[in-house]
Amino acid sequence: MSDDASLSCHAKLARVVLANRGPLSPSEIAAEARISESDAATAMDELVEAGRAECVCGVCETREQVYALLEEAKA
């Protein structure tokens, strides 16, 4: 992934967590990566904007959005 250099550290970390454990919500990513929920949400926004992840569920039990990596971002 040559575009990783343009991602923040939190976005890179969130991408790795999603690749290993996803799909997850920002709060689950925060717990898994040991970062704040705010940082996780910002990282997910960054990954979505970069075309690396997508929201796969917006109306779950917790009413929290759940994200997954796009297939090409997993490689």
All heavy atoms as TSV, in Angstrom:
chain	resi	resn	atom	element	x	y	z
A	1	MET	N	N	0.841	-1.190	0.000
A	1	MET	CA	C	0.000	0.000	0.000
A	1	MET	C	C	0.873	1.236	0.000
A	1	MET	O	O	1.313	1.697	1.033
A	1	MET	CB	C	-0.883	0.009	1.225
A	1	MET	CG	C	-1.892	-1.059	1.230
A	1	MET	SD	S	-3.053	-0.695	2.526
A	1	MET	CE	C	-4.210	-1.947	2.172
A	2	SER	N	N	1.088	1.757	-1.115
A	2	SER	CA	C	1.971	2.903	-1.230
A	2	SER	C	C	1.332	4.173	-0.690
A	2	SER	O	O	2.033	5.119	-0.376
A	2	SER	CB	C	2.378	3.088	-2.694
A	2	SER	OG	O	1.219	3.286	-3.480
A	3	ASP	N	N	0.024	4.201	-0.565
A	3	ASP	CA	C	-0.659	5.395	-0.070
A	3	ASP	C	C	-0.661	5.484	1.455
A	3	ASP	O	O	-1.164	6.441	2.011
A	3	ASP	CB	C	-2.103	5.429	-0.571
A	3	ASP	CG	C	-2.183	5.635	-2.065
A	3	ASP	OD1	O	-1.212	6.152	-2.640
A	3	ASP	OD2	O	-3.220	5.282	-2.645
A	4	ASP	N	N	-0.111	4.498	2.139
A	4	ASP	CA	C	-0.092	4.520	3.603
A	4	ASP	C	C	0.644	5.728	4.162
A	4	ASP	O	O	0.341	6.173	5.259
A	4	ASP	CB	C	0.538	3.250	4.155
A	4	ASP	CG	C	-0.467	2.133	4.313
A	4	ASP	OD1	O	-1.658	2.357	4.039
A	4	ASP	OD2	O	-0.060	1.035	4.715
A	5	ALA	N	N	1.599	6.256	3.430
A	5	ALA	CA	C	2.368	7.401	3.921
A	5	ALA	C	C	1.479	8.617	4.148
A	5	ALA	O	O	1.778	9.452	4.998
A	5	ALA	CB	C	3.482	7.746	2.944
A	6	SER	N	N	0.373	8.707	3.423
A	6	SER	CA	C	-0.515	9.855	3.567
A	6	SER	C	C	-1.499	9.705	4.731
A	6	SER	O	O	-2.191	10.650	5.072
A	6	SER	CB	C	-1.287	10.097	2.271
A	6	SER	OG	O	-2.146	8.994	2.012
A	7	LEU	N	N	-1.548	8.527	5.347
A	7	LEU	CA	C	-2.468	8.296	6.460
A	7	LEU	C	C	-1.815	8.670	7.791
A	7	LEU	O	O	-0.611	8.516	7.965
A	7	LEU	CB	C	-2.866	6.813	6.512
A	7	LEU	CG	C	-3.667	6.266	5.346
A	7	LEU	CD1	C	-3.853	4.762	5.512
A	7	LEU	CD2	C	-5.005	6.957	5.210
A	8	SER	N	N	-2.644	9.108	8.730
A	8	SER	CA	C	-2.149	9.394	10.076
A	8	SER	C	C	-1.804	8.077	10.780
A	8	SER	O	O	-2.226	6.998	10.349
A	8	SER	CB	C	-3.219	10.138	10.874
A	8	SER	OG	O	-4.306	9.263	11.158
A	9	CYS	N	N	-1.086	8.180	11.867
A	9	CYS	CA	C	-0.725	6.990	12.645
A	9	CYS	C	C	-1.970	6.255	13.146
A	9	CYS	O	O	-2.028	5.024	13.114
A	9	CYS	CB	C	0.157	7.366	13.832
A	9	CYS	SG	S	1.798	7.927	13.358
A	10	HIS	N	N	-2.960	7.005	13.606
A	10	HIS	CA	C	-4.185	6.377	14.102
A	10	HIS	C	C	-4.933	5.680	12.980
A	10	HIS	O	O	-5.501	4.601	13.195
A	10	HIS	CB	C	-5.083	7.406	14.791
A	10	HIS	CG	C	-4.550	7.850	16.109
A	10	HIS	ND1	N	-4.495	9.169	16.477
A	10	HIS	CD2	C	-4.033	7.157	17.154
A	10	HIS	CE1	C	-3.974	9.266	17.686
A	10	HIS	NE2	N	-3.675	8.054	18.113
A	11	ALA	N	N	-4.946	6.266	11.780
A	11	ALA	CA	C	-5.621	5.629	10.646
A	11	ALA	C	C	-4.907	4.342	10.247
A	11	ALA	O	O	-5.547	3.329	9.942
A	11	ALA	CB	C	-5.699	6.591	9.464
A	12	LYS	N	N	-3.583	4.362	10.273
A	12	LYS	CA	C	-2.813	3.149	9.961
A	12	LYS	C	C	-3.109	2.060	10.992
A	12	LYS	O	O	-3.296	0.894	10.645
A	12	LYS	CB	C	-1.321	3.451	9.943
A	12	LYS	CG	C	-0.891	4.301	8.767
A	12	LYS	CD	C	0.590	4.643	8.874
A	12	LYS	CE	C	1.003	5.630	7.816
A	12	LYS	NZ	N	2.418	6.013	7.954
A	13	LEU	N	N	-3.150	2.456	12.246
A	13	LEU	CA	C	-3.431	1.510	13.315
A	13	LEU	C	C	-4.852	0.950	13.191
A	13	LEU	O	O	-5.063	-0.261	13.314
A	13	LEU	CB	C	-3.239	2.195	14.676
A	13	LEU	CG	C	-3.355	1.335	15.913
A	13	LEU	CD1	C	-2.407	0.145	15.864
A	13	LEU	CD2	C	-3.073	2.181	17.150
A	14	ALA	N	N	-5.810	1.808	12.896
A	14	ALA	CA	C	-7.196	1.366	12.720
A	14	ALA	C	C	-7.302	0.403	11.535
A	14	ALA	O	O	-8.036	-0.585	11.593
A	14	ALA	CB	C	-8.116	2.565	12.516
A	15	ARG	N	N	-6.551	0.666	10.468
A	15	ARG	CA	C	-6.563	-0.208	9.300
A	15	ARG	C	C	-6.051	-1.599	9.675
A	15	ARG	O	O	-6.629	-2.606	9.299
A	15	ARG	CB	C	-5.717	0.371	8.164
A	15	ARG	CG	C	-5.774	-0.461	6.895
A	15	ARG	CD	C	-4.860	0.053	5.826
A	15	ARG	NE	N	-3.464	0.068	6.214
A	15	ARG	CZ	C	-2.671	-1.005	6.271
A	15	ARG	NH1	N	-3.140	-2.185	5.989
A	15	ARG	NH2	N	-1.401	-0.879	6.623
A	16	VAL	N	N	-4.986	-1.658	10.463
A	16	VAL	CA	C	-4.436	-2.945	10.886
A	16	VAL	C	C	-5.433	-3.683	11.778
A	16	VAL	O	O	-5.658	-4.884	11.609
A	16	VAL	CB	C	-3.081	-2.749	11.608
A	16	VAL	CG1	C	-2.617	-4.032	12.274
A	16	VAL	CG2	C	-2.036	-2.240	10.636
A	17	VAL	N	N	-6.047	-2.965	12.698
A	17	VAL	CA	C	-7.040	-3.583	13.586
A	17	VAL	C	C	-8.206	-4.134	12.776
A	17	VAL	O	O	-8.652	-5.263	12.987
A	17	VAL	CB	C	-7.530	-2.581	14.660
A	17	VAL	CG1	C	-8.744	-3.111	15.398
A	17	VAL	CG2	C	-6.406	-2.269	15.634
A	18	LEU	N	N	-8.692	-3.360	11.812
A	18	LEU	CA	C	-9.803	-3.830	10.972
A	18	LEU	C	C	-9.388	-5.029	10.131
A	18	LEU	O	O	-10.177	-5.953	9.932
A	18	LEU	CB	C	-10.304	-2.713	10.067
A	18	LEU	CG	C	-11.219	-1.684	10.708
A	18	LEU	CD1	C	-11.542	-0.581	9.716
A	18	LEU	CD2	C	-12.495	-2.327	11.222
A	19	ALA	N	N	-8.176	-5.019	9.628
A	19	ALA	CA	C	-7.699	-6.137	8.820
A	19	ALA	C	C	-7.645	-7.423	9.645
A	19	ALA	O	O	-7.937	-8.505	9.146
A	19	ALA	CB	C	-6.326	-5.823	8.233
A	20	ASN	N	N	-7.299	-7.296	10.917
A	20	ASN	CA	C	-7.167	-8.470	11.781
A	20	ASN	C	C	-8.455	-8.881	12.472
A	20	ASN	O	O	-8.667	-10.067	12.722
A	20	ASN	CB	C	-6.094	-8.226	12.841
A	20	ASN	CG	C	-4.719	-8.149	12.246
A	20	ASN	OD1	O	-4.420	-8.812	11.268
A	20	ASN	ND2	N	-3.876	-7.317	12.827
A	21	ARG	N	N	-9.307	-7.910	12.813
A	21	ARG	CA	C	-10.464	-8.201	13.661
A	21	ARG	C	C	-11.802	-7.705	13.127
A	21	ARG	O	O	-12.823	-7.951	13.739
A	21	ARG	CB	C	-10.253	-7.573	15.039
A	21	ARG	CG	C	-8.953	-7.907	15.744
A	21	ARG	CD	C	-9.049	-9.118	16.537
A	21	ARG	NE	N	-10.222	-8.985	17.392
A	21	ARG	CZ	C	-10.449	-9.708	18.448
A	21	ARG	NH1	N	-9.576	-10.594	18.804
A	21	ARG	NH2	N	-11.528	-9.561	19.165
A	22	GLY	N	N	-11.795	-6.950	12.021
A	22	GLY	CA	C	-12.983	-6.254	11.546
A	22	GLY	C	C	-14.061	-7.173	11.019
A	22	GLY	O	O	-13.856	-8.358	10.918
A	23	PRO	N	N	-15.210	-6.632	10.731
A	23	PRO	CA	C	-15.640	-5.242	10.921
A	23	PRO	C	C	-15.889	-4.899	12.391
A	23	PRO	O	O	-16.292	-5.753	13.168
A	23	PRO	CB	C	-16.936	-5.149	10.113
A	23	PRO	CG	C	-17.353	-6.535	9.797
A	23	PRO	CD	C	-16.197	-7.442	10.031
A	24	LEU	N	N	-15.618	-3.628	12.709
A	24	LEU	CA	C	-15.754	-3.149	14.074
A	24	LEU	C	C	-16.302	-1.732	14.104
A	24	LEU	O	O	-16.189	-0.993	13.125
A	24	LEU	CB	C	-14.377	-3.134	14.762
A	24	LEU	CG	C	-13.640	-4.460	14.929
A	24	LEU	CD1	C	-12.208	-4.204	15.360
A	24	LEU	CD2	C	-14.356	-5.342	15.926
A	25	SER	N	N	-16.825	-1.347	15.251
A	25	SER	CA	C	-17.259	0.026	15.472
A	25	SER	C	C	-16.055	0.851	15.933
A	25	SER	O	O	-15.052	0.283	16.371
A	25	SER	CB	C	-18.344	0.072	16.548
A	25	SER	OG	O	-17.786	-0.268	17.803
A	26	PRO	N	N	-16.147	2.180	15.860
A	26	PRO	CA	C	-15.042	3.007	16.356
A	26	PRO	C	C	-14.694	2.726	17.821
A	26	PRO	O	O	-13.514	2.719	18.181
A	26	PRO	CB	C	-15.541	4.434	16.154
A	26	PRO	CG	C	-16.451	4.327	14.977
A	26	PRO	CD	C	-17.142	2.996	15.164
A	27	SER	N	N	-15.684	2.457	18.664
A	27	SER	CA	C	-15.372	2.179	20.073
A	27	SER	C	C	-14.637	0.851	20.220
A	27	SER	O	O	-13.743	0.719	21.064
A	27	SER	CB	C	-16.625	2.205	20.939
A	27	SER	OG	O	-17.528	1.182	20.568
A	28	GLU	N	N	-14.975	-0.126	19.401
A	28	GLU	CA	C	-14.268	-1.407	19.438
A	28	GLU	C	C	-12.841	-1.253	18.903
A	28	GLU	O	O	-11.910	-1.842	19.439
A	28	GLU	CB	C	-15.022	-2.456	18.621
A	28	GLU	CG	C	-16.355	-2.840	19.237
A	28	GLU	CD	C	-17.220	-3.662	18.327
A	28	GLU	OE1	O	-17.236	-3.408	17.102
A	28	GLU	OE2	O	-17.899	-4.578	18.839
A	29	ILE	N	N	-12.690	-0.440	17.863
A	29	ILE	CA	C	-11.360	-0.158	17.321
A	29	ILE	C	C	-10.525	0.538	18.389
A	29	ILE	O	O	-9.354	0.211	18.597
A	29	ILE	CB	C	-11.451	0.695	16.043
A	29	ILE	CG1	C	-12.098	-0.117	14.915
A	29	ILE	CG2	C	-10.082	1.209	15.612
A	29	ILE	CD1	C	-12.523	0.706	13.728
A	30	ALA	N	N	-11.130	1.499	19.080
A	30	ALA	CA	C	-10.419	2.234	20.137
A	30	ALA	C	C	-9.935	1.285	21.227
A	30	ALA	O	O	-8.791	1.370	21.671
A	30	ALA	CB	C	-11.324	3.314	20.724
A	31	ALA	N	N	-10.792	0.372	21.646
A	31	ALA	CA	C	-10.413	-0.572	22.697
A	31	ALA	C	C	-9.311	-1.511	22.219
A	31	ALA	O	O	-8.348	-1.765	22.949
A	31	ALA	CB	C	-11.637	-1.377	23.137
A	32	GLU	N	N	-9.440	-1.986	20.997
A	32	GLU	CA	C	-8.460	-2.926	20.459
A	32	GLU	C	C	-7.105	-2.254	20.222
A	32	GLU	O	O	-6.057	-2.853	20.468
A	32	GLU	CB	C	-9.007	-3.495	19.147
A	32	GLU	CG	C	-8.303	-4.703	18.636
A	32	GLU	CD	C	-8.533	-5.953	19.465
A	32	GLU	OE1	O	-9.578	-6.089	20.125
A	32	GLU	OE2	O	-7.624	-6.789	19.463
A	33	ALA	N	N	-7.126	-1.000	19.745
A	33	ALA	CA	C	-5.891	-0.283	19.426
A	33	ALA	C	C	-5.357	0.519	20.604
A	33	ALA	O	O	-4.281	1.109	20.514
A	33	ALA	CB	C	-6.132	0.655	18.242
A	34	ARG	N	N	-6.160	0.594	21.673
A	34	ARG	CA	C	-5.784	1.359	22.861
A	34	ARG	C	C	-5.568	2.843	22.548
A	34	ARG	O	O	-4.566	3.447	22.932
A	34	ARG	CB	C	-4.568	0.752	23.545
A	34	ARG	CG	C	-4.876	-0.633	24.029
A	34	ARG	CD	C	-3.735	-1.269	24.709
A	34	ARG	NE	N	-4.120	-2.654	25.002
A	34	ARG	CZ	C	-3.563	-3.377	25.934
A	34	ARG	NH1	N	-2.630	-2.865	26.684
A	34	ARG	NH2	N	-3.944	-4.593	26.120
A	35	ILE	N	N	-6.539	3.377	21.801
A	35	ILE	CA	C	-6.570	4.811	21.508
A	35	ILE	C	C	-7.923	5.334	21.956
A	35	ILE	O	O	-8.816	4.548	22.289
A	35	ILE	CB	C	-6.330	5.107	19.998
A	35	ILE	CG1	C	-7.395	4.437	19.124
A	35	ILE	CG2	C	-4.927	4.674	19.590
A	35	ILE	CD1	C	-7.279	4.761	17.638
A	36	SER	N	N	-8.109	6.655	21.966
A	36	SER	CA	C	-9.393	7.207	22.394
A	36	SER	C	C	-10.451	6.963	21.326
A	36	SER	O	O	-10.140	6.767	20.145
A	36	SER	CB	C	-9.258	8.711	22.655
A	36	SER	OG	O	-9.098	9.406	21.432
A	37	GLU	N	N	-11.710	6.962	21.740
A	37	GLU	CA	C	-12.809	6.781	20.798
A	37	GLU	C	C	-12.839	7.913	19.781
A	37	GLU	O	O	-13.162	7.695	18.613
A	37	GLU	CB	C	-14.142	6.671	21.536
A	37	GLU	CG	C	-14.292	5.349	22.245
A	37	GLU	CD	C	-15.661	5.137	22.837
A	37	GLU	OE1	O	-16.654	5.631	22.261
A	37	GLU	OE2	O	-15.735	4.473	23.883
A	38	SER	N	N	-12.495	9.115	20.216
A	38	SER	CA	C	-12.446	10.258	19.309
A	38	SER	C	C	-11.390	10.045	18.225
A	38	SER	O	O	-11.645	10.289	17.037
A	38	SER	CB	C	-12.154	11.538	20.097
A	38	SER	OG	O	-11.966	12.619	19.229
A	39	ASP	N	N	-10.206	9.575	18.641
A	39	ASP	CA	C	-9.143	9.300	17.675
A	39	ASP	C	C	-9.551	8.181	16.715
A	39	ASP	O	O	-9.253	8.232	15.523
A	39	ASP	CB	C	-7.842	8.923	18.377
A	39	ASP	CG	C	-7.152	10.113	19.021
A	39	ASP	OD1	O	-7.413	11.259	18.608
A	39	ASP	OD2	O	-6.344	9.895	19.954
A	40	ALA	N	N	-10.234	7.172	17.234
A	40	ALA	CA	C	-10.690	6.062	16.384
A	40	ALA	C	C	-11.718	6.543	15.371
A	40	ALA	O	O	-11.672	6.159	14.203
A	40	ALA	CB	C	-11.266	4.944	17.243
A	41	ALA	N	N	-12.655	7.389	15.809
A	41	ALA	CA	C	-13.667	7.913	14.885
A	41	ALA	C	C	-13.025	8.776	13.806
A	41	ALA	O	O	-13.380	8.681	12.621
A	41	ALA	CB	C	-14.715	8.710	15.659
A	42	THR	N	N	-12.058	9.598	14.195
A	42	THR	CA	C	-11.347	10.431	13.226
A	42	THR	C	C	-10.571	9.560	12.243
A	42	THR	O	O	-10.555	9.815	11.037
A	42	THR	CB	C	-10.392	11.402	13.946
A	42	THR	OG1	O	-11.163	12.223	14.826
A	42	THR	CG2	C	-9.634	12.273	12.966
A	43	ALA	N	N	-9.941	8.509	12.749
A	43	ALA	CA	C	-9.195	7.586	11.899
A	43	ALA	C	C	-10.119	6.906	10.896
A	43	ALA	O	O	-9.774	6.755	9.716
A	43	ALA	CB	C	-8.478	6.543	12.757
A	44	MET	N	N	-11.305	6.528	11.339
A	44	MET	CA	C	-12.247	5.882	10.427
A	44	MET	C	C	-12.744	6.857	9.366
A	44	MET	O	O	-12.879	6.487	8.208
A	44	MET	CB	C	-13.424	5.273	11.201
A	44	MET	CG	C	-13.034	4.061	12.013
A	44	MET	SD	S	-11.978	2.883	11.125
A	44	MET	CE	C	-12.919	2.570	9.660
A	45	ASP	N	N	-12.979	8.096	9.752
A	45	ASP	CA	C	-13.357	9.112	8.759
A	45	ASP	C	C	-12.264	9.248	7.705
A	45	ASP	O	O	-12.542	9.342	6.508
A	45	ASP	CB	C	-13.608	10.467	9.429
A	45	ASP	CG	C	-14.879	10.499	10.255
A	45	ASP	OD1	O	-15.754	9.622	10.055
A	45	ASP	OD2	O	-15.007	11.401	11.104
A	46	GLU	N	N	-11.023	9.234	8.164
A	46	GLU	CA	C	-9.877	9.351	7.262
A	46	GLU	C	C	-9.796	8.147	6.312
A	46	GLU	O	O	-9.565	8.312	5.106
A	46	GLU	CB	C	-8.597	9.461	8.090
A	46	GLU	CG	C	-7.371	9.769	7.291
A	46	GLU	CD	C	-6.138	9.942	8.166
A	46	GLU	OE1	O	-6.270	10.216	9.381
A	46	GLU	OE2	O	-5.038	9.785	7.623
A	47	LEU	N	N	-10.013	6.955	6.838
A	47	LEU	CA	C	-9.968	5.760	6.001
A	47	LEU	C	C	-11.108	5.728	4.986
A	47	LEU	O	O	-10.912	5.306	3.846
A	47	LEU	CB	C	-9.999	4.500	6.869
A	47	LEU	CG	C	-8.726	4.200	7.649
A	47	LEU	CD1	C	-8.953	3.040	8.611
A	47	LEU	CD2	C	-7.576	3.892	6.707
A	48	VAL	N	N	-12.275	6.188	5.392
A	48	VAL	CA	C	-13.406	6.245	4.464
A	48	VAL	C	C	-13.125	7.254	3.353
A	48	VAL	O	O	-13.325	6.963	2.170
A	48	VAL	CB	C	-14.723	6.577	5.210
A	48	VAL	CG1	C	-15.839	6.906	4.231
A	48	VAL	CG2	C	-15.122	5.415	6.109
A	49	GLU	N	N	-12.633	8.436	3.735
A	49	GLU	CA	C	-12.303	9.463	2.741
A	49	GLU	C	C	-11.223	8.990	1.775
A	49	GLU	O	O	-11.235	9.358	0.601
A	49	GLU	CB	C	-11.846	10.750	3.424
A	49	GLU	CG	C	-12.967	11.534	4.056
A	49	GLU	CD	C	-12.483	12.797	4.745
A	49	GLU	OE1	O	-11.420	13.321	4.355
A	49	GLU	OE2	O	-13.169	13.251	5.679
A	50	ALA	N	N	-10.293	8.165	2.253
A	50	ALA	CA	C	-9.208	7.654	1.413
A	50	ALA	C	C	-9.648	6.455	0.569
A	50	ALA	O	O	-8.868	5.929	-0.207
A	50	ALA	CB	C	-8.011	7.264	2.285
A	51	GLY	N	N	-10.895	6.027	0.747
A	51	GLY	CA	C	-11.389	4.889	-0.010
A	51	GLY	C	C	-10.871	3.558	0.484
A	51	GLY	O	O	-10.841	2.582	-0.251
A	52	ARG	N	N	-10.467	3.492	1.739
A	52	ARG	CA	C	-9.905	2.270	2.315
A	52	ARG	C	C	-10.925	1.461	3.113
A	52	ARG	O	O	-10.731	0.278	3.336
A	52	ARG	CB	C	-8.744	2.599	3.249
A	52	ARG	CG	C	-7.620	3.324	2.614
A	52	ARG	CD	C	-6.872	2.361	1.703
A	52	ARG	NE	N	-5.709	2.990	1.139
A	52	ARG	CZ	C	-4.509	2.944	1.689
A	52	ARG	NH1	N	-4.316	2.306	2.795
A	52	ARG	NH2	N	-3.505	3.539	1.098
A	53	ALA	N	N	-11.985	2.126	3.598
A	53	ALA	CA	C	-12.977	1.453	4.430
A	53	ALA	C	C	-14.361	1.980	4.083
A	53	ALA	O	O	-14.502	3.002	3.420
A	53	ALA	CB	C	-12.680	1.700	5.913
A	54	GLU	N	N	-15.368	1.231	4.543
A	54	GLU	CA	C	-16.744	1.662	4.330
A	54	GLU	C	C	-17.579	1.302	5.547
A	54	GLU	O	O	-17.250	0.380	6.288
A	54	GLU	CB	C	-17.327	1.003	3.081
A	54	GLU	CG	C	-17.477	-0.506	3.200
A	54	GLU	CD	C	-18.019	-1.159	1.958
A	54	GLU	OE1	O	-18.527	-0.446	1.080
A	54	GLU	OE2	O	-17.921	-2.396	1.875
A	55	CYS	N	N	-18.642	2.046	5.723
A	55	CYS	CA	C	-19.591	1.755	6.789
A	55	CYS	C	C	-20.471	0.607	6.305
A	55	CYS	O	O	-21.061	0.683	5.234
A	55	CYS	CB	C	-20.431	2.988	7.100
A	55	CYS	SG	S	-21.602	2.724	8.430
A	56	VAL	N	N	-20.514	-0.483	7.076
A	56	VAL	CA	C	-21.294	-1.645	6.663
A	56	VAL	C	C	-22.575	-1.813	7.466
A	56	VAL	O	O	-23.411	-2.636	7.132
A	56	VAL	CB	C	-20.446	-2.942	6.719
A	56	VAL	CG1	C	-19.331	-2.886	5.709
A	56	VAL	CG2	C	-19.909	-3.193	8.108
A	57	CYS	N	N	-22.727	-1.031	8.513
A	57	CYS	CA	C	-23.927	-1.122	9.331
A	57	CYS	C	C	-24.092	0.178	10.099
A	57	CYS	O	O	-23.170	0.613	10.770
A	57	CYS	CB	C	-23.822	-2.281	10.312
A	57	CYS	SG	S	-25.219	-2.405	11.437
A	58	GLY	N	N	-25.251	0.778	10.004
A	58	GLY	CA	C	-25.472	2.022	10.712
A	58	GLY	C	C	-26.575	1.932	11.736
A	58	GLY	O	O	-26.810	2.855	12.485
A	59	VAL	N	N	-27.280	0.818	11.754
A	59	VAL	CA	C	-28.380	0.669	12.691
A	59	VAL	C	C	-28.226	-0.665	13.412
A	59	VAL	O	O	-28.978	-1.585	13.233
A	59	VAL	CB	C	-29.739	0.730	11.952
A	59	VAL	CG1	C	-30.890	0.720	12.930
A	59	VAL	CG2	C	-29.818	1.954	11.066
A	60	CYS	N	N	-27.180	-0.760	14.196
A	60	CYS	CA	C	-26.935	-1.967	14.983
A	60	CYS	C	C	-27.519	-1.781	16.374
A	60	CYS	O	O	-28.061	-0.723	16.680
A	60	CYS	CB	C	-25.433	-2.243	15.047
A	60	CYS	SG	S	-24.724	-2.580	13.435
A	61	GLU	N	N	-27.374	-2.793	17.212
A	61	GLU	CA	C	-27.925	-2.728	18.564
A	61	GLU	C	C	-27.479	-1.482	19.319
A	61	GLU	O	O	-28.257	-0.869	20.023
A	61	GLU	CB	C	-27.509	-3.965	19.362
A	61	GLU	CG	C	-28.216	-5.216	18.945
A	61	GLU	CD	C	-27.780	-6.410	19.753
A	61	GLU	OE1	O	-27.348	-6.227	20.913
A	61	GLU	OE2	O	-27.876	-7.516	19.236
A	62	THR	N	N	-26.223	-1.118	19.163
A	62	THR	CA	C	-25.698	0.031	19.895
A	62	THR	C	C	-25.921	1.342	19.159
A	62	THR	O	O	-25.534	2.390	19.651
A	62	THR	CB	C	-24.188	-0.132	20.131
A	62	THR	OG1	O	-23.536	-0.213	18.866
A	62	THR	CG2	C	-23.883	-1.367	20.948
A	63	ARG	N	N	-26.504	1.267	17.967
A	63	ARG	CA	C	-26.723	2.434	17.109
A	63	ARG	C	C	-25.410	3.107	16.739
A	63	ARG	O	O	-25.343	4.299	16.505
A	63	ARG	CB	C	-27.674	3.441	17.750
A	63	ARG	CG	C	-29.037	2.871	17.972
A	63	ARG	CD	C	-29.990	3.928	18.472
A	63	ARG	NE	N	-31.265	3.347	18.751
A	63	ARG	CZ	C	-32.313	3.433	17.944
A	63	ARG	NH1	N	-32.227	4.082	16.824
A	63	ARG	NH2	N	-33.449	2.865	18.264
A	64	GLU	N	N	-24.367	2.309	16.728
A	64	GLU	CA	C	-23.046	2.804	16.383
A	64	GLU	C	C	-22.697	2.255	15.001
A	64	GLU	O	O	-23.035	1.127	14.674
A	64	GLU	CB	C	-22.042	2.296	17.416
A	64	GLU	CG	C	-20.741	3.006	17.392
A	64	GLU	CD	C	-19.901	2.651	18.611
A	64	GLU	OE1	O	-20.040	1.554	19.172
A	64	GLU	OE2	O	-19.098	3.492	19.002
A	65	GLN	N	N	-22.038	3.056	14.201
A	65	GLN	CA	C	-21.660	2.612	12.874
A	65	GLN	C	C	-20.569	1.551	12.974
A	65	GLN	O	O	-19.713	1.606	13.848
A	65	GLN	CB	C	-21.176	3.781	12.029
A	65	GLN	CG	C	-22.285	4.762	11.722
A	65	GLN	CD	C	-21.797	5.926	10.905
A	65	GLN	OE1	O	-20.689	6.395	11.084
A	65	GLN	NE2	N	-22.629	6.401	10.001
A	66	VAL	N	N	-20.606	0.591	12.073
A	66	VAL	CA	C	-19.615	-0.477	12.014
A	66	VAL	C	C	-18.910	-0.369	10.674
A	66	VAL	O	O	-19.545	-0.192	9.642
A	66	VAL	CB	C	-20.286	-1.864	12.175
A	66	VAL	CG1	C	-19.276	-2.986	11.991
A	66	VAL	CG2	C	-20.957	-1.964	13.536
A	67	TYR	N	N	-17.581	-0.463	10.697
A	67	TYR	CA	C	-16.774	-0.285	9.494
A	67	TYR	C	C	-16.025	-1.555	9.144
A	67	TYR	O	O	-15.663	-2.338	10.015
A	67	TYR	CB	C	-15.746	0.839	9.705
A	67	TYR	CG	C	-16.379	2.188	9.875
A	67	TYR	CD1	C	-16.725	2.658	11.118
A	67	TYR	CD2	C	-16.639	2.990	8.767
A	67	TYR	CE1	C	-17.312	3.903	11.284
A	67	TYR	CE2	C	-17.218	4.248	8.918
A	67	TYR	CZ	C	-17.554	4.690	10.172
A	67	TYR	OH	O	-18.137	5.918	10.318
A	68	ALA	N	N	-15.778	-1.713	7.846
A	68	ALA	CA	C	-14.960	-2.814	7.332
A	68	ALA	C	C	-14.034	-2.251	6.276
A	68	ALA	O	O	-14.362	-1.255	5.608
A	68	ALA	CB	C	-15.849	-3.898	6.738
A	69	LEU	N	N	-12.899	-2.885	6.103
A	69	LEU	CA	C	-11.989	-2.489	5.051
A	69	LEU	C	C	-12.562	-2.920	3.706
A	69	LEU	O	O	-13.217	-3.953	3.609
A	69	LEU	CB	C	-10.618	-3.152	5.225
A	69	LEU	CG	C	-9.746	-2.663	6.359
A	69	LEU	CD1	C	-8.439	-3.448	6.358
A	69	LEU	CD2	C	-9.460	-1.185	6.244
A	70	LEU	N	N	-12.301	-2.129	2.688
A	70	LEU	CA	C	-12.654	-2.532	1.334
A	70	LEU	C	C	-11.693	-3.622	0.915
A	70	LEU	O	O	-10.553	-3.680	1.386
A	70	LEU	CB	C	-12.574	-1.339	0.389
A	70	LEU	CG	C	-13.600	-0.218	0.688
A	70	LEU	CD1	C	-13.343	0.982	-0.201
A	70	LEU	CD2	C	-15.012	-0.727	0.501
A	71	GLU	N	N	-12.103	-4.517	0.050
A	71	GLU	CA	C	-11.286	-5.677	-0.330
A	71	GLU	C	C	-9.887	-5.291	-0.805
A	71	GLU	O	O	-8.914	-5.901	-0.419
A	71	GLU	CB	C	-12.005	-6.498	-1.396
A	71	GLU	CG	C	-13.159	-7.307	-0.871
A	71	GLU	CD	C	-12.759	-8.270	0.231
A	71	GLU	OE1	O	-11.742	-8.960	0.103
A	71	GLU	OE2	O	-13.482	-8.335	1.239
A	72	GLU	N	N	-9.759	-4.252	-1.643
A	72	GLU	CA	C	-8.459	-3.880	-2.163
A	72	GLU	C	C	-7.556	-3.303	-1.077
A	72	GLU	O	O	-6.344	-3.291	-1.203
A	72	GLU	CB	C	-8.551	-2.905	-3.344
A	72	GLU	CG	C	-9.268	-1.619	-3.035
A	72	GLU	CD	C	-10.777	-1.656	-3.262
A	72	GLU	OE1	O	-11.337	-2.732	-3.482
A	72	GLU	OE2	O	-11.397	-0.594	-3.201
A	73	ALA	N	N	-8.129	-2.832	0.018
A	73	ALA	CA	C	-7.337	-2.270	1.115
A	73	ALA	C	C	-6.793	-3.360	2.034
A	73	ALA	O	O	-5.916	-3.099	2.838
A	73	ALA	CB	C	-8.170	-1.275	1.917
A	74	LYS	N	N	-7.306	-4.591	1.904
A	74	LYS	CA	C	-6.856	-5.686	2.767
A	74	LYS	C	C	-5.540	-6.266	2.288
A	74	LYS	O	O	-4.815	-6.857	3.057
A	74	LYS	CB	C	-7.899	-6.787	2.806
A	74	LYS	CG	C	-9.147	-6.393	3.567
A	74	LYS	CD	C	-10.123	-7.528	3.598
A	74	LYS	CE	C	-11.394	-7.107	4.317
A	74	LYS	NZ	N	-12.396	-8.159	4.305
A	75	ALA	N	N	-5.262	-6.117	1.024
A	75	ALA	CA	C	-4.046	-6.735	0.455
A	75	ALA	C	C	-2.783	-6.056	0.926
A	75	ALA	O	O	-2.724	-4.993	1.394
A	75	ALA	CB	C	-4.119	-6.676	-1.045
